[in-house]
Amino acid sequence: MTGYGHGEAVAGDLKFVVELSSVNRKQSDVVVNLPRKLIELEGSLRKAVAGRISRGRVSVLVTVESTEGRHGALELDEPLAGQYRDAMETLSRVLGKELHLEPSDLLRAPGVFTIAEVPLEPESARPVLEEALGKALEVLIDMQQREGSHLAEDIGSRLGLVGKELASVRKLAPRVAETYRTNLHKRLEEAGIPVALDDERILKEIGLFADRCDITEELTRLESHLNQFGDYLDSDQSAGRPMDFLSQEIHRELNTIGSKANDAAITQHVVNSKTEMEKVREQVQNIQ
């Protein structure tokens, strides 16, 4: 699920800032960007995020700032500056031409002036960084939960539509065998083959057809799956993967009903149900 979280924690004159951003992805993927001196904390941060966010790609950006607005002190490497001066004098003698070392040359010379890095010790930074991460996770999860409530509402309404379609199918199912019986007699009469309504062969054929097109078990399983879906929507636990599995099972049962029912009206209800379930499955991919 998409979301953004920001968290800060202060230790001494240093402020640790953690920014989290997540985008939809079926599996879990955590990318951590840390200052070089804190790189050894990457594994623990990734584990902490994965423990709270089970699906999606989460980017973790950690920055360390000075609370006084300074990122480090300017340092002058005097010995190195002296080496540049000596090198310029040597070059003057070699070329037989007097060369002058200007202050601006030293400003551009690599290593003469540097900005001291903010002092960071991984173990002392760990608790402060974890505090900032915890705050960022709370904000991110809160945003995801708000999005999740909208998704749950949408999914619930679509499952309700599927339930209505299946209720119509259940009403139509008993009529399938009777319709087949009527059509069978009609075709025999049109073919000039008079057969009594209670003819054993006709009754046997109708019985075999009724057995082949019986969808009672599929309807029962579908009702069970829809009820489970509703339970997952009401649960506070991560349910994205179970709901993804249920979506596949519901789609499979609908396909079976469509192939067994041998009835145009039932087929239309099945098509309507599959259309709604495709939309549900797309939404489920975004749920933890």
HUKA-V436918 format. One line per field, one symbol per residue. phi: phi as a letter, one per 30 degrees, with the letter a starting at -180 (. if undefined). Layout:
phi = ???
//
This chain:
phi = .dlbbbbbbcbiccccccccbbbdadccbccccceedceddedddddddddcccbjccccccbbbddcicclcdcccdeddddddddddddddddibdcccdeddddddejdcbcddddbcedddedddddddeddddddddddddddddddddddddddddddddddddddeddddddddddddddddddicdbddceeddddddddddddcdcdddddddddddddeddddddcddbeddddddeddddddddddddddhbdddedddddddddddddddddeccd
//
